Amino acid sequence: SDSHFPIPISPEEVDYSLHYPEVVKVDPSKRIEFADVGCGFGGLLIALAPLFPDNLMIGMELRDKVTEYVKERILGLRTTNPGQYQNISVVRTNSMKYIPNYFGKGQLKKMFFLFPDPHFKEKNHRRRVISPFLLDEYAYVLAVGGIIYTITDVEELGEWMKSCLDEHPMFEALTTEELEADQVVKLLTAATEEGQKVARNGGQTFRAVFRRIATH
Ligand code: SAM
């Protein structure tokens, strides 16, 4: 539950020894570089863990029970695969409020917003995890060159996320060649529980992948 991971008042207060005990023993200066926002059941993190063994990653999830499940899943994988899955963890938090509590300026190399809740009604658009206001915050915590990955099966939301990113001065779209060269792109549908569900049902997905650029 929440009591294990209270909301840190600043990124310096995040307790890395709780999340990544084995990594901290070896290199206490290591910081989280990937954030899976609204990680759900954690499929993406688990797929990324062995691909990026040197990067620390965190899932951020609002639902308590789901967060507990992911925590147990990671602990189980650590036990059955000694030395592996030490670089992933999860925290129960409201990402729309607390991203700056967890990450400092330019800290992140990748942020994921995969199959977020659509909030269809116009008056609820401000609850969407991608918005012009929140993109300012994400631009702040992303390093220049860092990548933001978004995908959804809801066409209207896909267009919304893409247009917010297109219009933001601190992001530029990856080219087709860059998308093809990025091994992570395939995992957006292949490794997420939601992506697998959409694939089983033969549904379409709408993707927007953008890079944080320098501004002058
Ligand atoms: N990304 C996962 C996937 O692709 O399988 C889960 C997608 S699920 C449809 C959306 C998730 O976002 C839910 O687990 C929900 O609890 C979580 N969520 C919604 N609002 C959130 C918020 N403000 N902060 C953190 N998580 C949130």
Residues whose N, C-alpha, C, O or C-beta is under 5 A from the ligand:
A	BS01	SAM	G38 C39 G40 M60 E61 L62 R63 T93 N94 S95 M96 L114 F115 P116 D117 T192 E193 E194 G195
